[in-house]
Amino acid sequence: MDLMTVTPAVYGPVRSWRFGQSLGIDLLGAVSTCSFQCRYCQLGTIERLTCDRTEFVPTQQVATELHQMPPAAIDVVTFSGSGEPTLARNLAAVIAVVRQQVRRPIVVLTNGTLLGDRTVRQDLAAVDIVAVKIDAVTAQQWQALNRPATRLNLEAVFAGIMTFREMFKGHLAIQTMVMAPWSQQDEERYKTLIQALSPDEVQLNTPLRPRPLTPPSQCPRQS
Ligand code: SF4
């Protein structure tokens, strides 16, 4: 395979404030692909808005890139990059390759929208840390901030996250981007949801980093 003609799937390591030196795996390829179009997304406008799983990057490409990678100090391997990593149908196969070749804790950053799918839950059950995005507790907030693909339903997404919580043995983090002020009622809803999910960690973030002015294909990948 001529790796000069394809977009690399392995990048970094990059410094992650939360996880240390993180080797990134991007299974989406050159076209930003997600089931959300978050207003604050560092990728800019998402080019492919979808909920359908597809293989975007061949598993063998990742294996070859990991094999050819120069030695580097790495704390974790993080699946993130140009969109939502669970949209990659070969996620489980690539996780198995990473387990074999890198032998570091594996992190997946997800928006949680596909966790209603049993296959996705099974794929993610094999990793050490899953960080799930929950930015909104009402459909109105969700539509305004995360701008989901039309097929998605907030209550169904919460149900999928809850089902995953019940079976996942690893470290579950909830990541929440705090944007507009919440009403007291919204805060109570959020607390109730978090108590029900009982995650190992809650990360409250603010969009401090500027949004890109360059086209998405030239933007830094998510980490
Ligand atoms: S911030 Fe994450 S979930 Fe939101 S659009 Fe960008 S890649 Fe998708």
py3Dmol code that shows the C-alpha trace and the ligand (Angstrom):
import py3Dmol

protein = """\
ATOM      1  CA  MET A   1       0.000   0.000   0.000  1.00  0.00           C
ATOM      2  CA  ASP A   2       1.324   3.447  -0.908  1.00  0.00           C
ATOM      3  CA  LEU A   3       0.688   5.510   2.210  1.00  0.00           C
ATOM      4  CA  MET A   4       1.648   8.717   0.338  1.00  0.00           C
ATOM      5  CA  THR A   5      -1.699   8.612  -1.530  1.00  0.00           C
ATOM      6  CA  VAL A   6      -3.981   8.227   1.508  1.00  0.00           C
ATOM      7  CA  THR A   7      -4.769  10.394   4.501  1.00  0.00           C
ATOM      8  CA  PRO A   8      -2.873   9.022   7.506  1.00  0.00           C
ATOM      9  CA  ALA A   9      -5.094   7.455  10.163  1.00  0.00           C
ATOM     10  CA  VAL A  10      -2.462   7.572  12.916  1.00  0.00           C
ATOM     11  CA  TYR A  11      -1.343  10.982  14.161  1.00  0.00           C
ATOM     12  CA  GLY A  12       0.592  12.494  17.032  1.00  0.00           C
ATOM     13  CA  PRO A  13       1.364  11.819  19.755  1.00  0.00           C
ATOM     14  CA  VAL A  14      -0.328  15.015  20.876  1.00  0.00           C
ATOM     15  CA  ARG A  15      -0.537  16.345  24.411  1.00  0.00           C
ATOM     16  CA  SER A  16      -3.977  15.807  25.937  1.00  0.00           C
ATOM     17  CA  TRP A  17      -4.684  17.757  29.143  1.00  0.00           C
ATOM     18  CA  ARG A  18      -6.658  14.807  30.424  1.00  0.00           C
ATOM     19  CA  PHE A  19      -4.818  11.722  29.168  1.00  0.00           C
ATOM     20  CA  GLY A  20      -1.158  12.767  28.695  1.00  0.00           C
ATOM     21  CA  GLN A  21       0.751  11.872  25.527  1.00  0.00           C
ATOM     22  CA  SER A  22      -1.948  10.583  23.253  1.00  0.00           C
ATOM     23  CA  LEU A  23      -1.459   8.754  19.978  1.00  0.00           C
ATOM     24  CA  GLY A  24      -4.468   9.550  17.818  1.00  0.00           C
ATOM     25  CA  ILE A  25      -6.356   7.169  15.557  1.00  0.00           C
ATOM     26  CA  ASP A  26      -8.702   8.742  13.013  1.00  0.00           C
ATOM     27  CA  LEU A  27     -10.989   6.217  11.329  1.00  0.00           C
ATOM     28  CA  LEU A  28     -12.992   8.816   9.384  1.00  0.00           C
ATOM     29  CA  GLY A  29     -10.440   9.777   6.738  1.00  0.00           C
ATOM     30  CA  ALA A  30     -10.128  13.077   4.872  1.00  0.00           C
ATOM     31  CA  VAL A  31     -13.837  14.012   4.988  1.00  0.00           C
ATOM     32  CA  SER A  32     -15.132  15.174   8.371  1.00  0.00           C
ATOM     33  CA  THR A  33     -17.964  12.801   9.295  1.00  0.00           C
ATOM     34  CA  CYS A  34     -20.269  12.973  12.290  1.00  0.00           C
ATOM     35  CA  SER A  35     -23.852  12.511  13.463  1.00  0.00           C
ATOM     36  CA  PHE A  36     -23.646  15.973  15.058  1.00  0.00           C
ATOM     37  CA  GLN A  37     -22.680  19.386  13.745  1.00  0.00           C
ATOM     38  CA  CYS A  38     -21.789  21.023  17.058  1.00  0.00           C
ATOM     39  CA  ARG A  39     -21.681  24.794  16.945  1.00  0.00           C
ATOM     40  CA  TYR A  40     -18.265  24.800  18.628  1.00  0.00           C
ATOM     41  CA  CYS A  41     -16.704  21.956  16.590  1.00  0.00           C
ATOM     42  CA  GLN A  42     -13.013  22.506  15.848  1.00  0.00           C
ATOM     43  CA  LEU A  43     -13.473  20.782  12.492  1.00  0.00           C
ATOM     44  CA  GLY A  44     -15.661  23.615  11.225  1.00  0.00           C
ATOM     45  CA  THR A  45     -18.667  22.562   9.153  1.00  0.00           C
ATOM     46  CA  ILE A  46     -19.092  18.790   9.187  1.00  0.00           C
ATOM     47  CA  GLU A  47     -18.874  17.648   5.572  1.00  0.00           C
ATOM     48  CA  ARG A  48     -20.745  14.329   5.940  1.00  0.00           C
ATOM     49  CA  LEU A  49     -23.627  14.319   8.450  1.00  0.00           C
ATOM     50  CA  THR A  50     -24.707  10.722   8.948  1.00  0.00           C
ATOM     51  CA  CYS A  51     -25.722   8.029  11.440  1.00  0.00           C
ATOM     52  CA  ASP A  52     -24.756   5.157   9.127  1.00  0.00           C
ATOM     53  CA  ARG A  53     -21.707   3.059   9.928  1.00  0.00           C
ATOM     54  CA  THR A  54     -19.255   2.493   7.093  1.00  0.00           C
ATOM     55  CA  GLU A  55     -15.633   1.516   6.763  1.00  0.00           C
ATOM     56  CA  PHE A  56     -13.831   4.746   5.888  1.00  0.00           C
ATOM     57  CA  VAL A  57     -10.234   3.674   6.550  1.00  0.00           C
ATOM     58  CA  PRO A  58      -9.067   0.068   6.030  1.00  0.00           C
ATOM     59  CA  THR A  59      -7.963  -1.767   9.160  1.00  0.00           C
ATOM     60  CA  GLN A  60      -4.798  -2.839   7.371  1.00  0.00           C
ATOM     61  CA  GLN A  61      -3.862   0.807   6.786  1.00  0.00           C
ATOM     62  CA  VAL A  62      -3.911   1.459  10.541  1.00  0.00           C
ATOM     63  CA  ALA A  63      -1.883  -1.702  11.216  1.00  0.00           C
ATOM     64  CA  THR A  64       0.723  -0.658   8.646  1.00  0.00           C
ATOM     65  CA  GLU A  65       0.982   2.899   9.975  1.00  0.00           C
ATOM     66  CA  LEU A  66       1.382   1.667  13.554  1.00  0.00           C
ATOM     67  CA  HIS A  67       4.044  -0.772  12.409  1.00  0.00           C
ATOM     68  CA  GLN A  68       5.971   1.975  10.577  1.00  0.00           C
ATOM     69  CA  MET A  69       5.662   4.531  13.368  1.00  0.00           C
ATOM     70  CA  PRO A  70       8.946   5.666  14.938  1.00  0.00           C
ATOM     71  CA  PRO A  71       9.303   4.937  18.686  1.00  0.00           C
ATOM     72  CA  ALA A  72       7.512   7.521  20.831  1.00  0.00           C
ATOM     73  CA  ALA A  73       6.524   7.944  24.476  1.00  0.00           C
ATOM     74  CA  ILE A  74       2.778   7.316  24.599  1.00  0.00           C
ATOM     75  CA  ASP A  75       0.409   7.244  27.579  1.00  0.00           C
ATOM     76  CA  VAL A  76      -2.793   6.353  25.738  1.00  0.00           C
ATOM     77  CA  VAL A  77      -4.186   5.694  22.277  1.00  0.00           C
ATOM     78  CA  THR A  78      -7.225   7.842  21.519  1.00  0.00           C
ATOM     79  CA  PHE A  79      -9.857   7.216  18.846  1.00  0.00           C
ATOM     80  CA  SER A  80     -11.070  10.618  17.763  1.00  0.00           C
ATOM     81  CA  GLY A  81     -10.028  12.752  14.792  1.00  0.00           C
ATOM     82  CA  SER A  82     -12.220  13.962  11.939  1.00  0.00           C
ATOM     83  CA  GLY A  83     -15.595  13.173  13.480  1.00  0.00           C
ATOM     84  CA  GLU A  84     -17.452  10.462  15.381  1.00  0.00           C
ATOM     85  CA  PRO A  85     -15.284   7.321  15.693  1.00  0.00           C
ATOM     86  CA  THR A  86     -18.160   4.879  16.296  1.00  0.00           C
ATOM     87  CA  LEU A  87     -19.342   5.548  12.733  1.00  0.00           C
ATOM     88  CA  ALA A  88     -16.399   3.389  11.603  1.00  0.00           C
ATOM     89  CA  ARG A  89     -17.787  -0.102  11.089  1.00  0.00           C
ATOM     90  CA  ASN A  90     -14.329  -1.642  11.549  1.00  0.00           C
ATOM     91  CA  LEU A  91     -13.843   0.000  14.967  1.00  0.00           C
ATOM     92  CA  ALA A  92     -13.632  -3.340  16.812  1.00  0.00           C
ATOM     93  CA  ALA A  93     -11.080  -4.720  14.340  1.00  0.00           C
ATOM     94  CA  VAL A  94      -8.888  -1.649  14.693  1.00  0.00           C
ATOM     95  CA  ILE A  95      -9.173  -1.743  18.494  1.00  0.00           C
ATOM     96  CA  ALA A  96      -7.899  -5.335  18.352  1.00  0.00           C
ATOM     97  CA  VAL A  97      -4.951  -4.237  16.180  1.00  0.00           C
ATOM     98  CA  VAL A  98      -4.086  -1.415  18.589  1.00  0.00           C
ATOM     99  CA  ARG A  99      -4.282  -3.784  21.572  1.00  0.00           C
ATOM    100  CA  GLN A 100      -1.816  -6.092  19.875  1.00  0.00           C
ATOM    101  CA  GLN A 101       0.621  -3.490  18.535  1.00  0.00           C
ATOM    102  CA  VAL A 102       0.677  -0.636  21.056  1.00  0.00           C
ATOM    103  CA  ARG A 103      -0.240  -2.096  24.452  1.00  0.00           C
ATOM    104  CA  ARG A 104      -1.396   1.146  26.011  1.00  0.00           C
ATOM    105  CA  PRO A 105      -4.796   2.096  27.468  1.00  0.00           C
ATOM    106  CA  ILE A 106      -7.322   2.838  24.739  1.00  0.00           C
ATOM    107  CA  VAL A 107      -9.639   5.856  24.908  1.00  0.00           C
ATOM    108  CA  VAL A 108     -12.647   6.530  22.676  1.00  0.00           C
ATOM    109  CA  LEU A 109     -14.223   9.987  22.532  1.00  0.00           C
ATOM    110  CA  THR A 110     -17.823   9.654  21.348  1.00  0.00           C
ATOM    111  CA  ASN A 111     -20.940  11.760  21.085  1.00  0.00           C
ATOM    112  CA  GLY A 112     -22.918   8.723  22.255  1.00  0.00           C
ATOM    113  CA  THR A 113     -25.474   8.839  19.447  1.00  0.00           C
ATOM    114  CA  LEU A 114     -24.826   5.270  18.275  1.00  0.00           C
ATOM    115  CA  LEU A 115     -24.859   3.647  21.720  1.00  0.00           C
ATOM    116  CA  GLY A 116     -28.411   2.426  21.107  1.00  0.00           C
ATOM    117  CA  ASP A 117     -26.811  -0.042  18.678  1.00  0.00           C
ATOM    118  CA  ARG A 118     -25.749  -3.246  20.431  1.00  0.00           C
ATOM    119  CA  THR A 119     -22.815  -3.746  18.042  1.00  0.00           C
ATOM    120  CA  VAL A 120     -21.427  -0.313  18.884  1.00  0.00           C
ATOM    121  CA  ARG A 121     -21.760  -1.042  22.602  1.00  0.00           C
ATOM    122  CA  GLN A 122     -19.912  -4.317  22.129  1.00  0.00           C
ATOM    123  CA  ASP A 123     -17.154  -2.554  20.169  1.00  0.00           C
ATOM    124  CA  LEU A 124     -16.654   0.013  22.928  1.00  0.00           C
ATOM    125  CA  ALA A 125     -16.789  -2.581  25.708  1.00  0.00           C
ATOM    126  CA  ALA A 126     -13.278  -3.619  24.635  1.00  0.00           C
ATOM    127  CA  VAL A 127     -11.614  -0.286  25.493  1.00  0.00           C
ATOM    128  CA  ASP A 128     -10.383   1.163  28.783  1.00  0.00           C
ATOM    129  CA  ILE A 129     -11.889   4.652  28.784  1.00  0.00           C
ATOM    130  CA  VAL A 130     -14.982   5.948  27.018  1.00  0.00           C
ATOM    131  CA  ALA A 131     -15.740   9.666  27.162  1.00  0.00           C
ATOM    132  CA  VAL A 132     -19.338  10.436  26.139  1.00  0.00           C
ATOM    133  CA  LYS A 133     -20.501  13.899  25.176  1.00  0.00           C
ATOM    134  CA  ILE A 134     -23.670  15.179  26.858  1.00  0.00           C
ATOM    135  CA  ASP A 135     -24.090  18.893  26.185  1.00  0.00           C
ATOM    136  CA  ALA A 136     -27.860  19.240  26.406  1.00  0.00           C
ATOM    137  CA  VAL A 137     -30.771  17.955  28.475  1.00  0.00           C
ATOM    138  CA  THR A 138     -33.628  19.279  26.364  1.00  0.00           C
ATOM    139  CA  ALA A 139     -34.404  18.678  22.709  1.00  0.00           C
ATOM    140  CA  GLN A 140     -34.357  22.434  22.122  1.00  0.00           C
ATOM    141  CA  GLN A 141     -30.826  22.844  23.554  1.00  0.00           C
ATOM    142  CA  TRP A 142     -29.698  19.768  21.666  1.00  0.00           C
ATOM    143  CA  GLN A 143     -30.967  21.044  18.320  1.00  0.00           C
ATOM    144  CA  ALA A 144     -29.404  24.454  18.895  1.00  0.00           C
ATOM    145  CA  LEU A 145     -25.999  23.286  20.133  1.00  0.00           C
ATOM    146  CA  ASN A 146     -25.279  19.818  18.741  1.00  0.00           C
ATOM    147  CA  ARG A 147     -27.461  20.067  15.608  1.00  0.00           C
ATOM    148  CA  PRO A 148     -27.941  16.281  15.295  1.00  0.00           C
ATOM    149  CA  ALA A 149     -28.722  14.287  12.170  1.00  0.00           C
ATOM    150  CA  THR A 150     -32.488  14.242  11.639  1.00  0.00           C
ATOM    151  CA  ARG A 151     -32.960  10.543  12.486  1.00  0.00           C
ATOM    152  CA  LEU A 152     -31.734  11.050  16.048  1.00  0.00           C
ATOM    153  CA  ASN A 153     -33.874  11.460  19.143  1.00  0.00           C
ATOM    154  CA  LEU A 154     -32.475  12.788  22.418  1.00  0.00           C
ATOM    155  CA  GLU A 155     -34.354  10.412  24.725  1.00  0.00           C
ATOM    156  CA  ALA A 156     -33.292   7.416  22.621  1.00  0.00           C
ATOM    157  CA  VAL A 157     -29.667   8.605  22.773  1.00  0.00           C
ATOM    158  CA  PHE A 158     -29.868   8.892  26.582  1.00  0.00           C
ATOM    159  CA  ALA A 159     -31.344   5.381  26.724  1.00  0.00           C
ATOM    160  CA  GLY A 160     -28.433   4.068  24.648  1.00  0.00           C
ATOM    161  CA  ILE A 161     -25.885   5.735  26.923  1.00  0.00           C
ATOM    162  CA  MET A 162     -27.629   4.250  29.962  1.00  0.00           C
ATOM    163  CA  THR A 163     -27.616   0.758  28.465  1.00  0.00           C
ATOM    164  CA  PHE A 164     -23.914   1.125  27.748  1.00  0.00           C
ATOM    165  CA  ARG A 165     -23.263   2.312  31.322  1.00  0.00           C
ATOM    166  CA  GLU A 166     -24.900  -0.834  32.648  1.00  0.00           C
ATOM    167  CA  MET A 167     -22.596  -3.171  30.716  1.00  0.00           C
ATOM    168  CA  PHE A 168     -19.317  -1.216  30.504  1.00  0.00           C
ATOM    169  CA  LYS A 169     -16.599  -2.338  32.925  1.00  0.00           C
ATOM    170  CA  GLY A 170     -14.078   0.391  32.078  1.00  0.00           C
ATOM    171  CA  HIS A 171     -13.811   4.062  33.020  1.00  0.00           C
ATOM    172  CA  LEU A 172     -16.777   6.141  31.867  1.00  0.00           C
ATOM    173  CA  ALA A 173     -16.352   9.898  31.588  1.00  0.00           C
ATOM    174  CA  ILE A 174     -19.109  12.329  30.672  1.00  0.00           C
ATOM    175  CA  GLN A 175     -17.908  15.410  28.804  1.00  0.00           C
ATOM    176  CA  THR A 176     -20.177  18.451  28.833  1.00  0.00           C
ATOM    177  CA  MET A 177     -19.516  21.640  26.910  1.00  0.00           C
ATOM    178  CA  VAL A 178     -20.967  24.501  28.906  1.00  0.00           C
ATOM    179  CA  MET A 179     -22.214  27.211  26.536  1.00  0.00           C
ATOM    180  CA  ALA A 180     -25.375  29.265  27.233  1.00  0.00           C
ATOM    181  CA  PRO A 181     -26.518  29.549  30.870  1.00  0.00           C
ATOM    182  CA  TRP A 182     -28.880  26.775  31.959  1.00  0.00           C
ATOM    183  CA  SER A 183     -32.134  27.294  33.841  1.00  0.00           C
ATOM    184  CA  GLN A 184     -32.431  25.802  37.301  1.00  0.00           C
ATOM    185  CA  GLN A 185     -34.751  23.186  35.845  1.00  0.00           C
ATOM    186  CA  ASP A 186     -32.126  22.195  33.261  1.00  0.00           C
ATOM    187  CA  GLU A 187     -29.480  21.927  35.976  1.00  0.00           C
ATOM    188  CA  GLU A 188     -31.754  19.624  37.957  1.00  0.00           C
ATOM    189  CA  ARG A 189     -32.372  17.493  34.847  1.00  0.00           C
ATOM    190  CA  TYR A 190     -28.628  17.248  34.251  1.00  0.00           C
ATOM    191  CA  LYS A 191     -27.930  16.252  37.860  1.00  0.00           C
ATOM    192  CA  THR A 192     -30.637  13.593  37.740  1.00  0.00           C
ATOM    193  CA  LEU A 193     -29.217  12.211  34.509  1.00  0.00           C
ATOM    194  CA  ILE A 194     -25.665  12.146  35.861  1.00  0.00           C
ATOM    195  CA  GLN A 195     -26.803  10.457  39.071  1.00  0.00           C
ATOM    196  CA  ALA A 196     -28.570   7.793  37.037  1.00  0.00           C
ATOM    197  CA  LEU A 197     -25.535   7.228  34.814  1.00  0.00           C
ATOM    198  CA  SER A 198     -23.136   7.245  37.766  1.00  0.00           C
ATOM    199  CA  PRO A 199     -20.034   7.894  35.605  1.00  0.00           C
ATOM    200  CA  ASP A 200     -16.501   7.618  36.957  1.00  0.00           C
ATOM    201  CA  GLU A 201     -15.825  11.206  35.970  1.00  0.00           C
ATOM    202  CA  VAL A 202     -17.616  14.338  34.742  1.00  0.00           C
ATOM    203  CA  GLN A 203     -15.677  16.875  32.687  1.00  0.00           C
ATOM    204  CA  LEU A 204     -17.212  20.340  32.349  1.00  0.00           C
ATOM    205  CA  ASN A 205     -15.551  22.198  29.464  1.00  0.00           C
ATOM    206  CA  THR A 206     -15.831  25.612  27.892  1.00  0.00           C
ATOM    207  CA  PRO A 207     -14.986  26.338  24.235  1.00  0.00           C
ATOM    208  CA  LEU A 208     -11.816  28.309  24.943  1.00  0.00           C
ATOM    209  CA  ARG A 209     -10.074  27.316  21.762  1.00  0.00           C
ATOM    210  CA  PRO A 210     -11.071  29.422  18.717  1.00  0.00           C
ATOM    211  CA  ARG A 211     -13.108  27.896  15.914  1.00  0.00           C
ATOM    212  CA  PRO A 212     -11.188  27.433  12.663  1.00  0.00           C
ATOM    213  CA  LEU A 213     -11.284  29.836   9.770  1.00  0.00           C
ATOM    214  CA  THR A 214      -9.765  27.233   7.433  1.00  0.00           C
ATOM    215  CA  PRO A 215     -11.721  24.531   5.559  1.00  0.00           C
ATOM    216  CA  PRO A 216     -12.306  21.376   7.667  1.00  0.00           C
ATOM    217  CA  SER A 217      -9.789  19.294   5.704  1.00  0.00           C
ATOM    218  CA  GLN A 218      -7.013  21.659   6.804  1.00  0.00           C
ATOM    219  CA  CYS A 219      -8.102  21.863  10.425  1.00  0.00           C
ATOM    220  CA  PRO A 220      -6.433  20.136  13.354  1.00  0.00           C
ATOM    221  CA  ARG A 221      -8.080  16.886  14.324  1.00  0.00           C
ATOM    222  CA  GLN A 222     -10.019  16.483  17.545  1.00  0.00           C
ATOM    223  CA  SER A 223      -8.058  15.060  20.445  1.00  0.00           C
TER     224      SER A 223
END
"""
ligand_1 = """\
8
SF4
S -17.475 18.389 18.312
Fe -17.340 16.151 18.047
S -19.484 15.473 18.097
Fe -19.530 17.650 17.711
S -19.598 17.854 15.461
Fe -17.441 17.968 16.076
S -16.703 15.872 15.902
Fe -18.954 15.762 15.943
"""
view = py3Dmol.view(width=600, height=400)
view.addModel(protein, "pdb")
view.setStyle({"model": 0}, {"cartoon": {"style": "trace"}})
view.addModel(ligand_1, "xyz")
view.setStyle({"model": 1}, {"stick": {}})
view.zoomTo()
view.show()
